[in-house]
Amino acid sequence: MPQPTDSTPTFWRDDALPFIEVRAIADGRKLRYGRHAHSTFSIGAVTGGRSTYSNGNMLEHVHAGAVVIVNPDVVHACNPAADEAWAYRMFYLDSDWLAELQRAQGFGTQAGFVPFEQTLTWRADLFAGLNALYYVLVSPREDVLRKESAVVQYFVALQQALNPAPGANAPREQNQRLVRAAEFIDGNYTRTLKLDEICAAADLSPSYLIRAFREQYGMTPHAYLVNRRIEFSRVQLRRGRAIADVAAEAGFADQAHLQRTFRQFVAATPGQYRG
């Protein structure tokens, strides 16, 4: 996805992640939205300028740092103040996907999405997290597992912060399922993995898997996978293998991908490590 640099909106989509779409614009001063509604859950970060934000019967003036939240099928609009370079990043989530995540967070088996009561927040952590998610999603360097994990992590955090289920606590007796998840990654880390594959192997929901896996192993499933690839690469490099061959066998997109990631984990390039 090209970075928005002017008044032309850009859109990010991925066939591997059909439940989410992103729209961004750097200078939306000429945009004018009529009041409208859509079937998706929407959340946006205002990153520049000022605008009026209406949601149902609510009307607010917002600026950079605001996070706007729109439940499915609610009439809303957001329009820029006069002659200001209004900028935003808007995320559209399939409500059925989000409802499933909510059920895993403790909303039980009730059908359908549970709406958020809060439609605007100025919480710095939620604003920063939404922008961080944007950069992960649009990055061509990140794989599908990393992107899907980031989506789940953010929306679990959002749910817990603004729309928690009553007394929602994840069960603690599923540690052996987490072991199965780790073992599945151990046996498949050299190929492209999707989050739902790991969940199926462990019989866990995505939100529980990511949160509990981090608690048990100190890292997310994606970080665990990357770490396994790096450990494999270290062994192969010590044997004097060609860096390009190691990158391909370890599951990295290319040699440059291995170079970047190896440096992050080892604080040295593959060439320096191999000697």
C-alpha positions as CSV (number, residue, x, y, z in Angstrom):
1,M,0.0,0.0,0.0
2,P,1.5,3.4,-1.0
3,Q,1.8,5.9,1.8
4,P,-0.8,8.7,1.6
5,T,0.9,11.9,0.6
6,D,-1.9,14.2,-0.6
7,S,-5.6,14.3,-1.0
8,T,-5.9,10.9,-2.6
9,P,-7.1,8.2,-0.2
10,T,-5.2,4.9,-0.2
11,F,-6.7,1.5,0.7
12,W,-5.0,-1.6,2.1
13,R,-6.6,-5.1,1.7
14,D,-5.1,-8.6,1.9
15,D,-6.9,-11.6,0.5
16,A,-5.4,-13.6,3.4
17,L,-7.0,-11.3,5.9
18,P,-10.5,-10.7,4.4
19,F,-12.0,-9.5,7.7
20,I,-10.1,-6.1,7.8
21,E,-9.7,-3.1,5.4
22,V,-7.8,0.1,6.0
23,R,-8.2,3.5,4.5
24,A,-5.8,6.4,5.0
25,I,-5.4,10.0,3.7
26,A,-2.8,12.6,4.5
27,D,-4.7,15.7,3.4
28,G,-8.5,15.3,3.5
29,R,-9.4,19.0,3.7
30,K,-11.5,18.7,0.5
31,L,-13.4,15.6,1.6
32,R,-17.1,15.9,2.6
33,Y,-19.0,12.9,3.9
34,G,-22.7,12.8,4.1
35,R,-24.2,10.9,7.1
36,H,-23.9,7.3,6.3
37,A,-23.7,3.8,7.9
38,H,-22.1,0.5,7.0
39,S,-22.2,-3.1,8.2
40,T,-18.6,-3.2,9.5
41,F,-17.2,-2.1,12.8
42,S,-15.1,1.0,12.2
43,I,-12.3,2.6,14.3
44,G,-10.1,5.4,13.2
45,A,-7.1,7.5,14.4
46,V,-7.1,11.2,13.6
47,T,-3.5,11.9,12.9
48,G,-3.7,15.6,11.8
49,G,-6.0,18.6,11.5
50,R,-9.4,19.1,13.1
51,S,-12.8,17.7,12.2
52,T,-16.4,17.4,13.3
53,Y,-17.4,13.9,14.3
54,S,-21.1,12.9,14.5
55,N,-22.1,9.4,15.7
56,G,-25.8,8.8,16.1
57,N,-27.0,11.8,18.2
58,M,-23.5,12.7,19.4
59,L,-21.5,15.6,17.8
60,E,-17.8,16.3,18.8
61,H,-14.9,18.3,17.6
62,V,-11.8,16.2,17.3
63,H,-8.2,16.6,16.4
64,A,-5.0,14.6,16.2
65,G,-4.8,12.0,19.0
66,A,-8.5,11.1,18.8
67,V,-9.7,7.6,18.3
68,V,-13.2,7.4,16.9
69,I,-15.3,4.2,17.2
70,V,-18.4,3.4,15.1
71,N,-20.5,0.4,15.7
72,P,-22.1,-1.4,12.7
73,D,-25.1,0.2,11.1
74,V,-24.8,3.4,13.1
75,V,-25.3,6.6,11.1
76,H,-22.2,8.8,11.3
77,A,-20.0,11.3,9.6
78,C,-16.6,12.9,10.1
79,N,-15.6,16.1,8.1
80,P,-12.6,18.4,8.2
81,A,-12.6,21.9,9.6
82,A,-12.1,24.6,7.0
83,D,-8.8,24.5,5.1
84,E,-6.9,22.2,7.4
85,A,-4.9,19.2,6.3
86,W,-7.1,16.7,8.0
87,A,-5.4,13.2,8.2
88,Y,-6.7,9.9,9.5
89,R,-6.4,6.1,9.3
90,M,-9.6,4.2,9.3
91,F,-10.0,0.5,10.0
92,Y,-13.0,-1.5,9.0
93,L,-13.6,-4.9,10.7
94,D,-16.1,-7.6,9.8
95,S,-18.5,-7.6,12.7
96,D,-18.9,-11.4,12.7
97,W,-15.1,-11.8,13.1
98,L,-15.1,-9.3,15.9
99,A,-18.1,-11.0,17.6
100,E,-16.1,-14.3,17.6
101,L,-13.2,-12.5,19.3
102,Q,-15.6,-11.0,21.8
103,R,-17.0,-14.5,22.7
104,A,-13.5,-15.7,23.3
105,Q,-13.1,-12.7,25.7
106,G,-15.9,-13.8,27.9
107,F,-19.2,-12.7,26.2
108,G,-20.4,-16.3,26.2
109,T,-22.2,-17.9,23.3
110,Q,-24.6,-15.1,22.6
111,A,-25.0,-14.4,18.9
112,G,-23.8,-11.3,17.3
113,F,-21.5,-8.4,17.9
114,V,-21.7,-6.6,21.3
115,P,-21.6,-2.8,20.5
116,F,-19.2,-0.4,22.2
117,E,-20.8,2.2,24.4
118,Q,-17.9,4.6,24.0
119,T,-17.6,6.2,20.6
120,L,-14.6,8.4,21.2
121,T,-11.5,8.1,23.2
122,W,-8.3,10.1,23.8
123,R,-6.3,7.3,25.4
124,A,-2.8,7.6,24.2
125,D,-2.1,3.9,24.3
126,L,-5.1,3.1,22.1
127,F,-4.1,5.8,19.6
128,A,-0.5,4.7,19.5
129,G,-1.5,1.1,19.2
130,L,-3.8,1.8,16.2
131,N,-1.0,3.6,14.4
132,A,1.4,0.8,15.1
133,L,-1.1,-1.7,13.7
134,Y,-1.4,0.4,10.6
135,Y,2.3,0.3,9.9
136,V,2.4,-3.5,10.5
137,L,-0.5,-4.1,8.1
138,V,0.8,-1.9,5.2
139,S,4.4,-3.1,5.5
140,P,5.4,-5.5,2.7
141,R,8.1,-6.9,5.0
142,E,5.6,-8.4,7.5
143,D,4.1,-11.8,6.9
144,V,0.5,-12.8,7.3
145,L,0.9,-14.4,10.7
146,R,2.5,-11.2,12.1
147,K,-0.2,-9.1,10.6
148,E,-3.1,-11.2,11.9
149,S,-1.5,-11.5,15.3
150,A,-1.2,-7.7,15.5
151,V,-4.9,-7.3,14.6
152,V,-6.0,-9.8,17.3
153,Q,-3.7,-8.2,19.9
154,Y,-4.9,-4.7,19.3
155,F,-8.6,-5.6,19.3
156,V,-8.3,-7.7,22.4
157,A,-6.6,-4.7,24.1
158,L,-9.4,-2.4,22.8
159,Q,-12.1,-4.7,24.0
160,Q,-10.5,-5.0,27.5
161,A,-10.0,-1.3,27.7
162,L,-13.4,0.0,26.6
163,N,-15.8,-2.9,26.3
164,P,-14.9,-5.7,28.7
165,A,-17.1,-8.7,29.3
166,P,-18.3,-9.0,32.9
167,G,-15.8,-11.0,34.9
168,A,-14.0,-12.2,31.8
169,N,-11.0,-14.3,32.7
170,A,-9.3,-16.7,30.5
171,P,-9.1,-20.2,31.9
172,R,-5.7,-21.3,33.2
173,E,-6.0,-25.0,32.7
174,Q,-5.2,-25.0,29.0
175,N,-1.4,-24.9,29.3
176,Q,-1.0,-28.2,27.4
177,R,-2.9,-26.7,24.5
178,L,-0.3,-23.9,24.5
179,V,2.4,-26.6,24.4
180,R,0.7,-28.1,21.4
181,A,0.7,-24.7,19.7
182,A,4.4,-24.3,20.4
183,E,5.1,-27.8,19.1
184,F,3.1,-27.1,15.9
185,I,5.2,-24.0,15.3
186,D,8.4,-26.0,16.0
187,G,7.4,-28.5,13.3
188,N,6.3,-25.9,10.7
189,Y,8.3,-22.7,11.2
190,T,10.1,-22.9,7.8
191,R,6.9,-22.4,5.9
192,T,4.3,-19.7,5.9
193,L,1.9,-20.2,8.8
194,K,-1.5,-18.7,9.4
195,L,-2.9,-18.0,12.8
196,D,-5.9,-20.2,12.3
197,E,-3.6,-23.2,11.6
198,I,-1.9,-22.7,15.0
199,C,-5.3,-22.2,16.7
200,A,-6.6,-25.4,15.1
201,A,-3.6,-27.4,16.2
202,A,-4.0,-26.2,19.7
203,D,-7.9,-26.0,19.8
204,L,-7.7,-22.4,21.0
205,S,-9.3,-19.1,20.0
206,P,-6.9,-16.5,18.4
207,S,-7.3,-14.0,21.2
208,Y,-6.7,-16.6,24.0
209,L,-3.8,-18.1,22.1
210,I,-1.9,-14.8,21.7
211,R,-2.4,-13.6,25.2
212,A,-1.8,-16.9,27.0
213,F,1.1,-17.9,24.7
214,R,2.9,-14.7,25.6
215,E,2.3,-15.4,29.3
216,Q,3.7,-18.9,29.1
217,Y,6.5,-18.4,26.6
218,G,7.3,-14.7,27.0
219,M,6.5,-13.9,23.4
220,T,3.7,-14.0,20.9
221,P,3.3,-17.0,18.5
222,H,4.7,-14.9,15.7
223,A,7.8,-13.9,17.7
224,Y,8.2,-17.5,18.7
225,L,8.1,-18.5,15.0
226,V,10.7,-15.9,14.0
227,N,12.9,-16.9,16.9
228,R,12.9,-20.5,15.8
229,R,13.8,-19.4,12.3
230,I,16.7,-17.4,13.7
231,E,17.9,-20.3,15.8
232,F,17.8,-22.5,12.7
233,S,19.7,-19.9,10.7
234,R,22.4,-19.7,13.4
235,V,23.1,-23.4,13.2
236,Q,23.3,-23.3,9.4
237,L,25.5,-20.3,9.3
238,R,27.9,-21.9,11.8
239,R,28.2,-24.7,9.3
240,G,29.3,-22.2,6.6
241,R,26.2,-22.3,4.5
242,A,25.4,-19.6,2.0
243,I,23.3,-16.8,3.4
244,A,20.8,-16.9,0.6
245,D,20.3,-20.7,1.0
246,V,19.8,-20.3,4.7
247,A,17.2,-17.6,4.2
248,A,15.2,-19.8,1.8
249,E,15.4,-22.9,4.0
250,A,14.5,-21.0,7.2
251,G,11.3,-19.6,5.7
252,F,12.4,-16.0,5.2
253,A,11.1,-14.1,2.1
254,D,14.6,-13.5,0.8
255,Q,18.1,-12.8,1.9
256,A,17.4,-9.2,2.8
257,H,14.6,-10.3,5.1
258,L,17.0,-12.7,6.9
259,Q,19.5,-9.9,7.2
260,R,17.1,-7.4,8.8
261,T,15.6,-10.0,11.2
262,F,18.9,-11.6,12.1
263,R,20.3,-8.2,13.1
264,Q,17.3,-7.5,15.3
265,F,17.7,-10.8,17.2
266,V,21.5,-11.2,17.2
267,A,22.8,-7.6,16.9
268,A,25.1,-8.8,14.1
269,T,24.6,-9.5,10.4
270,P,24.5,-13.1,9.2
271,G,27.9,-12.6,7.5
272,Q,29.4,-11.3,10.7
273,Y,28.0,-14.2,12.6
274,R,29.2,-16.8,10.1
275,G,32.7,-15.3,10.1
